[in-house]
Amino acid sequence: MPAVPNPSIVLKTVFLFVLVVQSFCAASQQASPDDLEYYNLAPNRLNSDRTLKLAYIRQTDNNTILYVTYTCANKATAFSGLYLNNLRIVDKASGKTYTATNTWGLPTRADSKFFLYNLGGPMFFRIDFPRLPRSVKVIDILEGNGTGTETYNFTFKNVNVSGSYQMTSGDEEEFDEYLYMGFYVKSFYTHEPVIIDMYVDNHYLGKIEKYITSPTYTPKCYEDGTFSVCFPKSDKRRLYATGKSSIKTYTWNFEFTPGGGLLTEGDCDVTKLSVPK
């Protein structure tokens, strides 16, 4: 006659089996430390000269996105030149450095011609980085040598990114309004080897010193050789420009409307400064 199993042993076996199954299910559902869930942080940190505010950091599937507000607080001149001087994120714990994958039109060249209007409302910029792993808790956002004394410094130190706040629908609506405010841009260029002095609304900005060599090529906004001007609103502006060749002086004087309110490169438009033949 076969032996009858001990009831206590049967119960223990069933209990252990249930525990193993539950543990397996829990492990399969539990997010890993680097799970790519969407969430936002709101540091609301001003830089050293209070011209820039780090308003939001968004973690997405593939990116860590910085949303920075240009506050227009620096009104020493009507316009300020800007380029991102070796912008990077540094993990405070490991020292690992992350560099931007997309600056959405903000130039990274020292000889770029990119100007921000200082006398209006705020402008909103987006900068994409590779997705930071969850192991990163505190970061420095550094530009230049990281001292925070650069004229146009995107430097924000000791920023805590360890939170995982999941926004409500109301928060999402407010954040979307922020995203779509953007800025308004007009890029100018020429096909002629002429140095052109640029004035907008009677304010001198600088010179177009490069030209597009191919007479049939139309550059994109912010491309090397263009002269880009950014405004907080799409109000009409006036351009006055003068250029001089070896034999003649040229003048341009006309109204223009900066284009594009979204944070995408395709929402700026370009205008050619033609030299009469």
C-alpha positions in Angstrom: 0.0 0.0 0.0 1.5 3.4 -1.0 2.5 5.7 1.8 0.1 8.6 2.4 2.0 12.0 2.3 2.2 14.0 5.5 -0.5 16.8 5.3 1.9 19.3 6.8 4.5 18.6 4.1 1.9 19.0 1.3 0.8 22.3 2.8 4.3 23.6 3.1 5.0 22.6 -0.5 1.9 24.3 -1.8 2.7 27.4 0.3 6.3 27.6 -1.1 5.0 27.1 -4.6 2.6 30.0 -4.2 5.4 32.2 -2.8 7.7 31.4 -5.7 4.9 32.3 -8.2 4.1 35.5 -6.4 7.8 36.5 -6.3 8.2 35.8 -10.0 5.1 37.9 -10.9 6.3 40.8 -8.6 9.7 40.7 -10.2 8.3 40.8 -13.7 6.2 43.8 -12.8 8.6 45.8 -10.8 10.4 48.6 -12.6 14.2 48.4 -12.8 16.2 51.3 -11.4 16.7 52.6 -15.0 13.0 52.1 -16.0 12.3 54.7 -18.7 9.1 56.2 -17.3 8.1 59.8 -18.0 8.3 62.3 -15.1 9.2 66.0 -14.5 11.2 68.0 -12.1 10.8 71.7 -11.4 14.1 73.1 -10.1 13.1 76.8 -10.7 16.8 77.8 -10.3 18.2 81.1 -11.5 21.8 81.4 -12.8 24.3 83.7 -11.3 23.3 86.9 -13.2 19.5 86.0 -13.1 19.2 86.0 -16.9 18.3 82.3 -17.1 16.0 80.1 -15.1 16.2 76.3 -15.1 12.4 75.8 -15.0 11.8 72.1 -15.8 13.7 68.9 -16.3 11.7 66.2 -18.1 12.8 62.5 -18.2 11.5 60.7 -21.2 12.2 57.3 -22.8 15.4 58.5 -24.4 16.2 62.0 -23.2 16.7 64.2 -20.2 15.3 67.5 -21.4 16.2 70.9 -19.9 13.6 73.7 -20.3 15.3 77.0 -19.7 13.7 80.5 -19.5 15.6 83.5 -20.8 14.3 86.2 -18.4 15.4 89.2 -20.4 16.7 90.7 -17.2 20.0 91.9 -18.6 18.9 95.2 -20.2 22.3 96.8 -20.6 21.7 96.5 -24.3 18.7 95.8 -26.5 20.2 92.5 -27.7 22.6 89.9 -26.3 24.6 87.4 -28.3 24.4 83.8 -27.3 26.1 80.5 -27.9 26.4 77.4 -25.8 30.0 77.2 -24.7 30.8 73.5 -24.0 27.5 72.9 -22.2 27.3 69.6 -20.3 25.7 67.7 -17.4 28.0 66.2 -14.8 27.0 63.5 -12.4 28.2 64.8 -9.0 28.8 61.3 -7.6 30.6 59.6 -10.5 32.0 62.6 -12.4 30.5 61.2 -15.7 29.8 63.9 -18.3 26.8 64.0 -20.6 26.7 66.3 -23.7 23.7 67.7 -25.5 22.2 65.7 -28.4 20.0 68.6 -29.6 20.1 72.3 -28.7 17.0 73.2 -30.8 18.6 76.1 -32.7 20.8 77.4 -29.9 24.3 77.6 -31.5 27.4 75.9 -30.1 29.9 77.9 -32.2 31.8 80.9 -30.8 31.4 82.7 -34.2 27.7 82.1 -34.5 25.4 85.1 -35.1 22.5 84.5 -32.7 21.0 87.4 -30.8 18.3 87.6 -28.1 16.0 90.6 -27.6 16.4 91.9 -24.0 13.5 94.4 -23.8 10.5 92.1 -24.0 9.0 89.1 -22.2 10.7 85.8 -21.5 11.8 83.3 -24.1 11.8 79.6 -23.6 14.5 77.2 -24.7 14.8 73.4 -24.8 18.0 71.4 -24.7 18.1 67.6 -25.0 20.6 65.2 -23.4 20.8 61.4 -23.3 18.5 60.0 -20.7 20.2 60.1 -17.3 20.1 56.8 -15.5 18.2 56.6 -12.2 21.5 56.1 -10.4 22.2 59.8 -11.0 20.9 61.8 -8.0 22.6 65.3 -8.1 24.0 67.0 -11.2 25.9 70.1 -12.2 24.8 71.8 -15.4 28.0 73.6 -16.6 29.0 75.9 -19.4 32.5 77.1 -20.2 34.9 76.3 -17.3 31.9 75.9 -14.9 32.8 78.9 -12.7 29.4 80.5 -13.5 31.0 83.8 -14.5 30.4 83.5 -18.3 28.4 86.3 -19.8 25.7 83.9 -21.0 26.1 81.1 -18.5 23.9 78.0 -18.5 25.5 77.0 -15.2 23.3 75.5 -12.4 25.1 73.6 -9.7 23.9 70.9 -7.2 20.5 70.2 -9.0 18.7 67.3 -7.4 17.2 65.0 -10.0 16.4 62.0 -7.7 12.7 62.8 -7.6 10.1 60.9 -9.6 7.1 63.1 -9.6 4.3 61.9 -11.9 2.3 64.9 -13.0 -1.4 65.1 -12.7 -3.6 66.0 -15.8 -3.8 69.6 -14.5 0.0 69.8 -14.2 0.3 68.4 -17.8 -1.9 71.1 -19.1 0.1 73.8 -17.4 3.4 72.3 -18.6 2.1 72.1 -22.2 1.3 75.8 -22.1 4.8 76.4 -21.1 6.2 74.2 -23.8 4.4 75.9 -26.7 5.3 79.5 -25.8 8.7 79.3 -27.4 10.3 82.2 -29.2 10.1 83.9 -32.5 13.1 84.0 -34.9 14.2 85.5 -38.2 17.4 84.4 -39.9 19.0 86.6 -42.6 21.7 85.6 -45.2 23.3 86.8 -48.4 24.9 85.2 -51.4 27.2 88.1 -51.9 30.8 88.5 -50.6 29.7 91.7 -48.8 30.1 92.5 -45.1 26.8 93.8 -43.8 26.1 95.8 -40.6 22.8 94.8 -39.1 20.4 97.0 -37.1 17.0 96.0 -35.7 14.6 98.6 -34.4 17.4 101.1 -34.5 19.7 99.0 -32.4 23.0 97.8 -33.8 23.6 94.0 -33.5 26.7 93.1 -35.5 27.9 92.1 -38.9 27.1 89.4 -41.4 30.7 88.5 -42.3 30.0 85.2 -44.1 28.0 84.5 -47.2 26.4 81.4 -48.7 28.8 80.5 -51.5 26.3 78.5 -53.7 24.0 80.9 -55.4 21.2 78.4 -55.6 21.4 77.2 -52.0 18.9 78.5 -49.4 20.2 77.9 -45.8 18.1 76.7 -43.0 17.6 78.8 -39.9 20.6 79.0 -37.6 22.9 77.5 -40.2 26.5 78.7 -40.4 26.5 81.9 -42.5 23.1 83.1 -41.2 22.3 85.9 -38.8 19.5 85.0 -36.4 17.5 87.3 -34.2 15.1 86.0 -31.5 12.1 87.8 -29.9 9.5 86.9 -27.3 6.7 88.0 -29.5 5.9 88.0 -33.3 5.4 91.7 -33.5 6.6 93.5 -36.6 10.2 94.8 -36.5 12.3 96.9 -38.8 15.6 95.9 -40.3 18.2 98.5 -41.4 21.4 97.1 -42.9 24.3 98.5 -44.9 26.9 96.6 -46.9 29.9 97.8 -48.8 31.7 96.1 -51.7 34.9 97.4 -53.3 32.8 99.6 -55.6 29.4 100.3 -54.1 27.4 100.7 -50.9 24.1 98.9 -50.4 21.3 99.6 -48.0 18.3 97.5 -46.9 15.4 99.0 -45.0 12.2 97.0 -44.5 9.8 95.6 -41.9 9.8 91.9 -41.1 7.8 89.6 -38.8 9.8 87.0 -36.9 8.4 83.5 -37.4 7.7 80.5 -35.4 6.5 80.2 -31.8 7.3 76.6 -31.2 10.6 75.1 -29.9 11.5 73.4 -33.2 14.0 74.4 -35.8 11.4 74.3 -38.6 9.4 77.2 -37.2 12.0 79.9 -37.9 12.2 81.4 -41.5 15.0 82.9 -43.5 15.2 86.1 -45.6 17.8 86.7 -48.2 19.5 90.1 -48.4 19.9 90.5 -52.2 22.4 92.8 -53.8 21.0 94.6 -56.9 22.8 93.8 -60.1 
